[in-house]
């Protein structure tokens, strides 16, 4: 799969730099397509790489980092530095 869409936004930041609340604090909305991460274009990149860069897991167990680890597949991208823009 290519590209990634924002699905759920955690409506508060629990502490400064909280990765769960950064999108909310930055005004990101559900339904937006992720086009760049910290200035790096990611449009057309694999969903797995984008999620790896965001250091995020999806709720679907088949695509989670736990699944990647259990399958011993390497990550497609490295997590980016925070704050994520």
C-alpha positions in Angstrom: 0.0 0.0 0.0 1.2 3.5 -0.8 0.6 6.8 1.2 -1.0 7.2 4.6 -4.1 9.0 5.7 -4.7 10.5 9.2 -7.4 8.4 10.8 -7.6 9.3 14.5 -6.3 12.3 16.4 -5.7 12.1 20.1 -7.5 15.3 21.2 -4.9 16.4 23.8 -1.2 16.3 24.5 -0.3 14.7 27.8 3.1 16.3 28.1 5.4 18.4 25.9 6.6 16.4 22.8 3.9 13.7 23.4 3.9 11.8 20.1 0.2 10.9 20.7 -0.8 14.6 21.0 1.6 16.3 18.5 -0.8 16.1 15.6 -3.7 17.6 17.6 -1.5 20.4 18.9 -0.4 21.1 15.3 -4.0 21.3 14.0 -3.8 18.1 11.9 -7.3 16.8 11.0 -8.6 13.3 10.3 -8.7 12.5 6.6 -5.6 14.4 5.7 -3.0 12.6 3.5 0.6 12.6 4.8 2.7 14.3 2.1 5.8 15.2 4.1 7.4 14.4 7.4 9.8 17.0 8.9 10.3 18.4 5.4 10.9 15.0 3.7 8.5 14.2 0.9 6.8 10.9 1.6 4.0 11.0 -1.0 4.0 7.7 -2.9 6.1 6.0 -0.2 4.9 2.7 1.3 2.5 2.9 4.1 4.9 0.9 6.3 7.7 3.3 5.7 5.6 6.3 6.6 4.3 4.6 9.8 7.9 3.6 10.7 9.0 7.2 10.2 6.2 8.4 12.5 7.1 5.6 14.9 3.4 4.8 15.0 1.5 1.5 15.0 -1.9 0.9 13.4 -4.5 -0.9 15.4 -4.7 -3.7 12.8 -2.5 -6.4 14.2 -1.4 -7.5 10.8 0.3 -4.2 10.2 1.6 -3.4 13.7 5.3 -3.3 14.7 4.7 -6.4 16.8 3.8 -8.2 13.5 6.9 -6.9 11.8 9.0 -8.1 14.7 7.3 -11.5 14.8 8.0 -11.8 11.1 11.6 -10.6 11.5 11.2 -8.1 8.7 13.3 -4.9 8.9 11.6 -1.6 9.4 11.3 0.3 6.1 12.1 3.7 7.7 13.7 5.1 10.8 11.7 7.2 13.3 12.2 10.9 12.8 13.2 13.4 15.5 10.5 15.1 17.4 8.7 17.5 17.2 7.3 16.0 14.0 6.3 18.7 11.4 
